[in-house]
Amino acid sequence: MSAPTDRLRVAVAGATGYVGGELLRLLADHPAVGELRGASTSAAGRRWSEIHPHFLNRPDDPVLEAFDPAALGAWADVVFLALPHGESQRVVDAVAEGRPQLVVDTAADFRFADLARAEATYGPHRRPELLGAFANGLADVEGEALRGADRIAVPGCFATAALLALWPLAPVLGPASHPVCWAATGSSGSGATAKPTTHHPTRAHNFFAYGLAGHRHEAELAERLAAWCGPGAPRCSLLTHSAPLVRGIHATLLVRPAEPVADPMELLRRAYRDRPFVHPLDRPPELAAVAGTNHAHLHAATRDGGREVVVLAVIDNLVKGAAGQAVQAMNLALGLAETAGLGHGGMTPC
């Protein structure tokens, strides 16, 4: 896909997955992207539309190329790694040899600064010296702090929803606050490869919990809370559920603040003032309103005279929870308009 060469050359590795497909969709119309390539180890030579049918609606339908990390890194200004966990560790050096201006990883490989936490969650790490070298890509919290970053790791989808709910409360959290986040996600969160729990007859009219002994995204919550709250950071429990839908995450956070809170909505409005994609609402949010978009809707209420705070958050797991946040982080890192390529409003009903 070509355009004037004074704009960015962008590559998506892992372009056949759901996140890779969303990256292609968003970047294809990004005003700063001049050339866009999709690379795959399993589908090289196939048209984009064979994997992502919506590209049949476009005037061009490029061919996926074989994923050559060194060649892609040498060609691109920006490389997005939308690979299965563990693969970014394997290819990051070859990509970096080409000196792209920016590498954005959507997997979990470089989300942690702490090696012990990373290996306890995901197993042995190939490149432990790079942990902490990737900026945290929670774009709506980090904002301008991402300017000039050359490596960014995007948080997980559940972690993004929970952290957007937690961030406004960080000033009122204490060691005993113990946030609990109950969250339900759609089947696309399990990836493009079919599994028993994502098979349509199993999922379409069903609802069930999983990972109750501890979801791996809890480790991301722990690291961010430690960064925000210091040694007195509380632990956040994440209770995950599979819902009968394709896209989206609905998260309900319950917190006991260190002191009673009179107006939690004011905390939300203050935290996200001038942030273009996070919208505190005066009513509980609806998941359909954010489907297909990079927007997040939040609402907060008190219980027990302000001694408990409830925050509701809804996001699209593939966009705000992955590809859209990755593009937003790119925009911030490169000094582009933060909303570039992300202004679409979604669709409802969906």
VEXTIMAR-321704 format. One record per residue (C-alpha): chain; y, z, x. Coordinates in pm, 1 decimal. Example, Ala and Ser with C-alpha at 12.3 -4.5 7.8 and 13.67 -1.06 7.14 Angstrom:
<sites>
+-------+----------+----------+----------+
! nulum !    north !       up !     east !
+-------+----------+----------+----------+
!     A !   -450.0 !    780.0 !   1230.0 !
!     A !   -106.0 !    714.0 !   1367.0 !
+-------+----------+----------+----------+
</sites>
This chain:
<sites>
+-------+----------+----------+----------+
! nulum !    north !       up !     east !
+-------+----------+----------+----------+
!     A !      0.0 !      0.0 !      0.0 !
!     A !    315.6 !   -123.4 !    176.5 !
!     A !    689.6 !    -77.5 !    142.7 !
!     A !    988.2 !    -88.6 !    382.8 !
!     A !    886.7 !     44.3 !    722.7 !
!     A !   1194.5 !    267.3 !    764.5 !
!     A !   1021.8 !    512.2 !    534.0 !
!     A !    726.2 !    738.8 !    608.9 !
!     A !    378.8 !    621.8 !    696.3 !
!     A !    144.4 !    862.0 !    518.9 !
!     A !   -234.0 !    893.9 !    532.3 !
!     A !   -472.0 !   1085.4 !    306.3 !
!     A !   -806.9 !   1177.3 !    461.2 !
!     A !  -1070.3 !   1266.5 !    204.4 !
!     A !   -916.3 !   1029.7 !    -48.9 !
!     A !  -1219.6 !   1016.3 !   -280.6 !
!     A !  -1205.3 !   1379.1 !   -396.4 !
!     A !   -999.3 !   1507.1 !   -686.6 !
!     A !   -730.4 !   1649.8 !   -457.0 !
!     A !   -728.1 !   1333.7 !   -245.9 !
!     A !   -691.7 !   1124.0 !   -559.0 !
!     A !   -400.0 !   1333.2 !   -679.4 !
!     A !   -235.0 !   1299.3 !   -339.6 !
!     A !   -266.4 !    919.8 !   -362.4 !
!     A !   -123.2 !    925.4 !   -715.9 !
!     A !    178.5 !   1136.2 !   -619.2 !
!     A !    248.7 !    968.2 !   -284.8 !
!     A !    217.6 !    612.6 !   -420.4 !
!     A !    547.9 !    659.0 !   -604.9 !
!     A !    717.3 !    892.5 !   -357.1 !
!     A !   1060.9 !    751.2 !   -269.1 !
!     A !   1029.4 !    845.0 !     99.5 !
!     A !    683.0 !    691.8 !    149.8 !
!     A !    684.7 !    337.9 !    281.8 !
!     A !    316.8 !    288.9 !    363.3 !
!     A !     22.5 !    483.6 !    226.7 !
!     A !   -340.3 !    473.0 !    340.6 !
!     A !   -646.1 !    640.8 !    195.1 !
!     A !   -941.5 !    716.1 !    422.2 !
!     A !  -1297.1 !    818.2 !    341.8 !
!     A !  -1624.5 !    874.2 !    525.3 !
!     A !  -1832.5 !    788.4 !    217.2 !
!     A !  -1647.2 !    509.3 !     36.4 !
!     A !  -1484.5 !    292.8 !    305.7 !
!     A !  -1435.0 !    -64.0 !    185.9 !
!     A !  -1415.7 !     27.1 !   -181.9 !
!     A !  -1102.4 !    -21.5 !   -391.7 !
!     A !   -903.7 !    287.8 !   -482.2 !
!     A !   -960.6 !    211.2 !   -849.3 !
!     A !  -1337.4 !    227.5 !   -807.7 !
!     A !  -1299.3 !    597.7 !   -735.6 !
!     A !   -975.9 !    672.1 !   -923.0 !
!     A !   -961.4 !    440.5 !  -1227.6 !
!     A !   -591.6 !    497.5 !  -1298.9 !
!     A !   -510.9 !    270.6 !  -1003.4 !
!     A !   -622.7 !    -21.7 !  -1221.2 !
!     A !   -288.8 !     26.1 !  -1398.0 !
!     A !    -89.1 !    -43.0 !  -1081.2 !
!     A !     17.1 !   -379.4 !   -936.8 !
!     A !   -175.6 !   -314.7 !   -615.2 !
!     A !   -521.3 !   -167.7 !   -560.9 !
!     A !   -575.8 !   -100.0 !   -188.0 !
!     A !   -906.7 !    -60.7 !     -8.8 !
!     A !  -1018.9 !    272.7 !    130.3 !
!     A !  -1055.8 !    262.0 !    507.1 !
!     A !  -1309.4 !    439.7 !    725.0 !
!     A !  -1187.0 !    779.8 !    835.7 !
!     A !  -1109.0 !    759.2 !   1206.9 !
!     A !   -916.5 !   1081.0 !   1280.9 !
!     A !   -760.6 !    962.5 !   1607.9 !
!     A !   -653.9 !    624.1 !   1470.7 !
!     A !   -512.8 !    776.5 !   1153.7 !
!     A !   -319.5 !   1038.9 !   1348.7 !
!     A !   -177.0 !    772.3 !   1579.9 !
!     A !    -61.2 !    554.4 !   1287.6 !
!     A !     76.5 !    809.9 !   1042.8 !
!     A !    394.9 !   1013.7 !   1035.8 !
!     A !    224.5 !   1253.4 !    793.2 !
!     A !   -148.9 !   1318.6 !    757.2 !
!     A !   -289.0 !   1504.3 !    456.8 !
!     A !   -635.7 !   1649.6 !    513.0 !
!     A !   -809.1 !   1677.3 !    174.6 !
!     A !  -1150.0 !   1744.9 !    324.0 !
!     A !  -1434.5 !   1984.7 !    241.1 !
!     A !  -1408.2 !   2326.6 !    400.4 !
!     A !  -1493.8 !   2321.3 !    770.5 !
!     A !  -1411.2 !   1954.2 !    825.5 !
!     A !  -1043.9 !   2006.0 !    912.6 !
!     A !  -1150.2 !   2230.9 !   1201.1 !
!     A !  -1370.1 !   1951.7 !   1330.0 !
!     A !  -1110.1 !   1671.1 !   1322.3 !
!     A !   -775.8 !   1843.9 !   1373.1 !
!     A !   -763.9 !   1785.0 !   1749.2 !
!     A !   -832.6 !   1412.4 !   1715.0 !
!     A !   -564.8 !   1382.0 !   1445.0 !
!     A !   -314.4 !   1577.3 !   1655.7 !
!     A !   -368.1 !   1352.7 !   1958.7 !
!     A !   -171.5 !   1082.6 !   1780.9 !
!     A !    124.7 !   1321.2 !   1743.3 !
!     A !    198.5 !   1277.0 !   1374.1 !
!     A !    515.6 !   1448.7 !   1265.2 !
!     A !    329.6 !   1665.9 !   1015.3 !
!     A !    -29.3 !   1760.2 !    925.1 !
!     A !    -90.6 !   1923.0 !    584.4 !
!     A !   -433.2 !   2077.6 !    520.9 !
!     A !   -540.9 !   2144.2 !    161.9 !
!     A !   -869.4 !   2316.4 !    258.7 !
!     A !   -914.2 !   2679.7 !    361.0 !
!     A !   -963.0 !   2612.0 !    731.7 !
!     A !   -619.1 !   2726.3 !    850.7 !
!     A !   -492.6 !   2945.2 !    565.5 !
!     A !   -541.6 !   3267.1 !    759.6 !
!     A !   -369.2 !   3414.5 !   1061.8 !
!     A !   -633.1 !   3686.0 !   1100.4 !
!     A !   -960.5 !   3566.6 !   1257.0 !
!     A !  -1167.2 !   3858.7 !   1127.0 !
!     A !  -1053.5 !   3793.3 !    770.9 !
!     A !  -1112.2 !   3418.5 !    805.3 !
!     A !  -1464.9 !   3455.8 !    939.7 !
!     A !  -1557.7 !   3732.6 !    695.5 !
!     A !  -1460.3 !   3496.9 !    414.0 !
!     A !  -1578.8 !   3155.7 !    535.9 !
!     A !  -1801.2 !   3213.9 !    839.4 !
!     A !  -1757.7 !   3121.1 !   1208.9 !
!     A !  -1442.7 !   2926.7 !   1293.0 !
!     A !  -1441.0 !   2632.6 !   1536.8 !
!     A !  -1072.3 !   2659.8 !   1630.8 !
!     A !   -972.2 !   3027.8 !   1611.2 !
!     A !   -678.5 !   2974.0 !   1847.1 !
!     A !   -511.1 !   2762.0 !   1575.7 !
!     A !   -519.4 !   3038.3 !   1315.5 !
!     A !   -157.8 !   3135.0 !   1259.8 !
!     A !    -34.3 !   2800.2 !   1393.6 !
!     A !    -21.3 !   2653.6 !   1042.6 !
!     A !    270.5 !   2759.6 !    823.0 !
!     A !    173.7 !   2909.4 !    489.3 !
!     A !    229.2 !   2639.7 !    226.8 !
!     A !    312.8 !   2857.1 !    -76.1 !
!     A !    609.9 !   2628.7 !   -124.1 !
!     A !    784.0 !   2807.4 !   -410.8 !
!     A !    800.3 !   3129.3 !   -209.4 !
!     A !    845.8 !   2992.0 !    142.7 !
!     A !   1108.7 !   2733.6 !     45.1 !
!     A !   1341.6 !   2643.6 !    329.6 !
!     A !   1133.1 !   2850.3 !    572.0 !
!     A !    903.8 !   2545.8 !    586.4 !
!     A !   1181.7 !   2325.9 !    729.9 !
!     A !   1065.4 !   2178.3 !   1059.5 !
!     A !    702.8 !   2288.6 !   1026.8 !
!     A !    458.2 !   2046.3 !   1187.0 !
!     A !    139.2 !   2203.6 !   1047.0 !
!     A !    102.3 !   2347.6 !    697.9 !
!     A !   -196.9 !   2505.5 !    522.0 !
!     A !   -179.0 !   2495.5 !    142.7 !
!     A !   -308.1 !   2804.2 !    -45.1 !
!     A !   -605.2 !   2781.9 !   -279.3 !
!     A !   -555.8 !   2717.1 !   -649.5 !
!     A !   -645.0 !   3066.9 !   -775.1 !
!     A !   -446.4 !   3217.8 !   -489.0 !
!     A !   -142.7 !   3006.7 !   -580.0 !
!     A !   -145.1 !   3120.5 !   -943.4 !
!     A !   -196.9 !   3486.4 !   -852.5 !
!     A !     60.6 !   3486.0 !   -572.6 !
!     A !    327.1 !   3326.0 !   -790.6 !
!     A !    269.9 !   3612.4 !  -1035.1 !
!     A !    266.1 !   3877.0 !   -758.6 !
!     A !    566.2 !   3766.5 !   -552.0 !
!     A !    838.0 !   3889.5 !   -795.0 !
!     A !    666.0 !   4229.6 !   -810.2 !
!     A !    635.8 !   4276.6 !   -433.2 !
!     A !    942.2 !   4508.8 !   -417.3 !
!     A !    786.6 !   4748.9 !   -672.1 !
!     A !    427.6 !   4753.0 !   -545.4 !
!     A !    280.8 !   5061.4 !   -381.5 !
!     A !    -52.2 !   5140.7 !   -214.7 !
!     A !   -199.8 !   5257.8 !   -548.3 !
!     A !    -68.9 !   4966.5 !   -757.2 !
!     A !   -402.8 !   4777.4 !   -734.9 !
!     A !   -315.3 !   4452.7 !   -913.4 !
!     A !   -598.2 !   4297.6 !  -1112.3 !
!     A !   -577.1 !   3923.7 !  -1182.3 !
!     A !   -797.6 !   3781.6 !  -1458.2 !
!     A !   -796.9 !   3402.3 !  -1424.1 !
!     A !   -971.7 !   3108.0 !  -1590.3 !
!     A !   -993.1 !   2757.9 !  -1446.5 !
!     A !  -1101.5 !   2410.0 !  -1548.5 !
!     A !  -1404.8 !   2220.8 !  -1422.1 !
!     A !  -1204.9 !   2006.4 !  -1177.8 !
!     A !  -1164.4 !   2317.3 !   -963.2 !
!     A !  -1527.5 !   2279.1 !   -859.1 !
!     A !  -1468.8 !   1940.1 !   -697.4 !
!     A !  -1578.7 !   1584.5 !   -765.8 !
!     A !  -1948.8 !   1638.7 !   -691.6 !
!     A !  -2138.5 !   1737.6 !  -1005.5 !
!     A !  -2292.4 !   2085.5 !  -1019.0 !
!     A !  -2488.0 !   2263.7 !  -1292.0 !
!     A !  -2178.9 !   2467.1 !  -1382.1 !
!     A !  -1960.0 !   2154.7 !  -1413.5 !
!     A !  -2208.4 !   1934.2 !  -1600.8 !
!     A !  -2037.8 !   1839.6 !  -1928.0 !
!     A !  -2301.5 !   1973.3 !  -2171.8 !
!     A !  -2292.7 !   2306.6 !  -1988.0 !
!     A !  -1915.5 !   2330.9 !  -1959.5 !
!     A !  -1761.1 !   2157.0 !  -2260.6 !
!     A !  -1803.6 !   2439.8 !  -2514.4 !
!     A !  -1874.1 !   2730.0 !  -2284.7 !
!     A !  -1689.2 !   3012.7 !  -2111.0 !
!     A !  -1830.3 !   3232.3 !  -1835.5 !
!     A !  -1737.2 !   3451.9 !  -1541.1 !
!     A !  -1841.2 !   3407.7 !  -1179.0 !
!     A !  -1774.0 !   3564.9 !   -840.3 !
!     A !  -1738.0 !   3911.0 !   -991.4 !
!     A !  -1848.0 !   4077.9 !   -667.3 !
!     A !  -1539.5 !   3925.8 !   -501.6 !
!     A !  -1387.4 !   3578.6 !   -503.2 !
!     A !  -1303.5 !   3429.7 !   -164.1 !
!     A !   -940.3 !   3374.4 !   -262.6 !
!     A !   -899.2 !   3753.7 !   -265.3 !
!     A !   -874.0 !   3730.9 !    112.7 !
!     A !   -568.7 !   3505.0 !     80.0 !
!     A !   -411.0 !   3752.2 !   -160.5 !
!     A !   -475.1 !   4035.5 !     85.6 !
!     A !   -310.1 !   3850.4 !    373.6 !
!     A !      0.3 !   3756.7 !    172.3 !
!     A !     37.0 !   4105.5 !     24.3 !
!     A !     15.6 !   4252.4 !    374.3 !
!     A !    290.3 !   4014.7 !    488.7 !
!     A !    510.3 !   4100.9 !    190.8 !
!     A !    447.2 !   4474.7 !    156.5 !
!     A !    349.3 !   4587.0 !    505.2 !
!     A !     97.5 !   4865.5 !    575.1 !
!     A !    138.2 !   5000.4 !    220.4 !
!     A !     15.0 !   4679.8 !     60.2 !
!     A !   -220.4 !   4722.9 !   -234.8 !
!     A !   -547.3 !   4536.7 !   -280.7 !
!     A !   -562.6 !   4272.8 !   -554.6 !
!     A !   -888.0 !   4212.8 !   -743.8 !
!     A !   -944.6 !   3857.1 !   -867.9 !
!     A !  -1173.9 !   3812.8 !  -1170.3 !
!     A !  -1251.6 !   3442.7 !  -1211.4 !
!     A !  -1381.4 !   3254.2 !  -1514.8 !
!     A !  -1480.3 !   2897.6 !  -1595.6 !
!     A !  -1311.0 !   2764.5 !  -1908.0 !
!     A !  -1401.5 !   2464.1 !  -2129.4 !
!     A !  -1126.8 !   2240.8 !  -1993.1 !
!     A !  -1081.4 !   1999.0 !  -1702.9 !
!     A !   -744.4 !   2094.5 !  -1556.3 !
!     A !   -550.7 !   2412.2 !  -1519.8 !
!     A !   -551.4 !   2782.3 !  -1438.0 !
!     A !   -438.1 !   3058.6 !  -1669.7 !
!     A !   -389.2 !   3387.7 !  -1483.4 !
!     A !   -317.0 !   3731.1 !  -1632.0 !
!     A !   -202.7 !   3990.5 !  -1377.1 !
!     A !   -198.5 !   4363.4 !  -1455.4 !
!     A !    -13.2 !   4592.2 !  -1212.2 !
!     A !     87.3 !   4957.3 !  -1198.4 !
!     A !    417.5 !   4954.4 !  -1006.3 !
!     A !    516.4 !   5238.5 !   -777.8 !
!     A !    788.7 !   5330.2 !  -1029.2 !
!     A !    827.1 !   5228.0 !  -1396.1 !
!     A !    986.7 !   4885.9 !  -1445.4 !
!     A !   1232.1 !   4840.3 !  -1730.2 !
!     A !   1271.8 !   4461.6 !  -1726.7 !
!     A !   1003.4 !   4265.6 !  -1538.8 !
!     A !   1150.0 !   3935.4 !  -1660.2 !
!     A !   1457.2 !   4009.0 !  -1449.9 !
!     A !   1229.3 !   4040.9 !  -1145.7 !
!     A !   1084.7 !   3696.8 !  -1221.7 !
!     A !   1425.5 !   3537.8 !  -1275.8 !
!     A !   1561.5 !   3687.3 !   -954.0 !
!     A !   1259.9 !   3580.8 !   -746.5 !
!     A !   1264.6 !   3220.8 !   -867.2 !
!     A !   1634.2 !   3161.9 !   -910.1 !
!     A !   1709.6 !   2805.4 !   -795.7 !
!     A !   1340.5 !   2726.1 !   -743.1 !
!     A !   1284.7 !   2390.5 !   -916.0 !
!     A !    919.7 !   2423.1 !  -1015.6 !
!     A !    874.1 !   2784.4 !  -1130.5 !
!     A !   1001.3 !   2865.0 !  -1478.0 !
!     A !   1015.1 !   3221.7 !  -1615.8 !
!     A !    976.8 !   3190.6 !  -1992.7 !
!     A !   1071.8 !   3433.3 !  -2269.4 !
!     A !    731.6 !   3384.7 !  -2433.3 !
!     A !    372.5 !   3367.2 !  -2305.2 !
!     A !    316.2 !   3027.8 !  -2138.5 !
!     A !     78.2 !   2757.5 !  -2257.9 !
!     A !   -148.5 !   2581.7 !  -2012.2 !
!     A !   -106.8 !   2237.7 !  -2171.9 !
!     A !    263.3 !   2240.5 !  -2086.7 !
!     A !    194.0 !   2215.1 !  -1713.2 !
!     A !   -111.6 !   1985.2 !  -1714.6 !
!     A !    -71.1 !   1706.8 !  -1458.8 !
!     A !    251.6 !   1854.2 !  -1318.3 !
!     A !    374.5 !   2053.9 !  -1020.6 !
!     A !    538.5 !   2310.9 !  -1248.7 !
!     A !    438.8 !   2675.0 !  -1301.6 !
!     A !    530.8 !   2876.3 !  -1612.4 !
!     A !    545.7 !   3256.5 !  -1597.7 !
!     A !    609.9 !   3539.0 !  -1840.9 !
!     A !    615.6 !   3917.4 !  -1792.5 !
!     A !    595.0 !   4219.9 !  -2021.4 !
!     A !    559.8 !   4596.7 !  -1986.7 !
!     A !    306.0 !   4842.2 !  -2121.3 !
!     A !    298.2 !   5221.0 !  -2127.7 !
!     A !    675.2 !   5257.1 !  -2095.3 !
!     A !    700.3 !   5030.4 !  -1793.6 !
!     A !    424.0 !   5205.2 !  -1600.3 !
!     A !    218.6 !   4887.8 !  -1632.9 !
!     A !    343.8 !   4531.4 !  -1590.5 !
!     A !    163.3 !   4220.4 !  -1713.4 !
!     A !    252.1 !   3879.6 !  -1565.5 !
!     A !    109.6 !   3557.5 !  -1707.9 !
!     A !    103.6 !   3239.7 !  -1497.6 !
!     A !    -16.4 !   2888.0 !  -1577.6 !
!     A !    -51.1 !   2601.0 !  -1331.9 !
!     A !   -238.4 !   2273.8 !  -1292.0 !
!     A !   -505.8 !   2353.9 !  -1034.4 !
!     A !   -508.5 !   2003.3 !   -882.3 !
!     A !   -131.2 !   1958.3 !   -863.3 !
!     A !     56.5 !   2287.7 !   -825.2 !
!     A !   -267.4 !   2443.7 !   -695.5 !
!     A !   -331.6 !   2170.3 !   -438.4 !
!     A !   -188.3 !   1817.1 !   -407.5 !
!     A !    151.8 !   1873.2 !   -568.0 !
!     A !    217.3 !   2185.6 !   -365.1 !
!     A !    113.0 !   1992.4 !    -54.1 !
!     A !    368.1 !   1718.0 !   -128.5 !
!     A !    633.6 !   1979.9 !   -208.0 !
!     A !    560.0 !   2145.7 !    126.8 !
!     A !    594.4 !   1806.9 !    300.7 !
!     A !    931.1 !   1754.0 !    133.5 !
!     A !   1054.6 !   2092.4 !    251.5 !
!     A !    918.5 !   2050.4 !    604.2 !
!     A !   1082.4 !   1710.8 !    653.0 !
!     A !   1415.0 !   1797.1 !    490.4 !
!     A !   1358.6 !   1567.7 !    192.2 !
!     A !   1461.7 !   1651.0 !   -162.3 !
!     A !   1215.6 !   1921.1 !   -265.3 !
!     A !   1141.9 !   1751.8 !   -596.8 !
!     A !   1088.0 !   1402.6 !   -449.8 !
!     A !    782.8 !   1236.3 !   -600.4 !
!     A !    714.9 !   1535.7 !   -825.0 !
!     A !    957.7 !   1498.5 !  -1113.2 !
!     A !    713.4 !   1385.4 !  -1383.3 !
!     A !    689.2 !   1615.0 !  -1682.4 !
!     A !    321.2 !   1589.7 !  -1769.8 !
!     A !    178.0 !   1523.7 !  -2110.8 !
!     A !     76.6 !   1712.4 !  -2421.5 !
!     A !   -158.9 !   1709.9 !  -2600.7 !
!     A !   -392.4 !   1662.6 !  -2307.8 !
+-------+----------+----------+----------+
</sites>
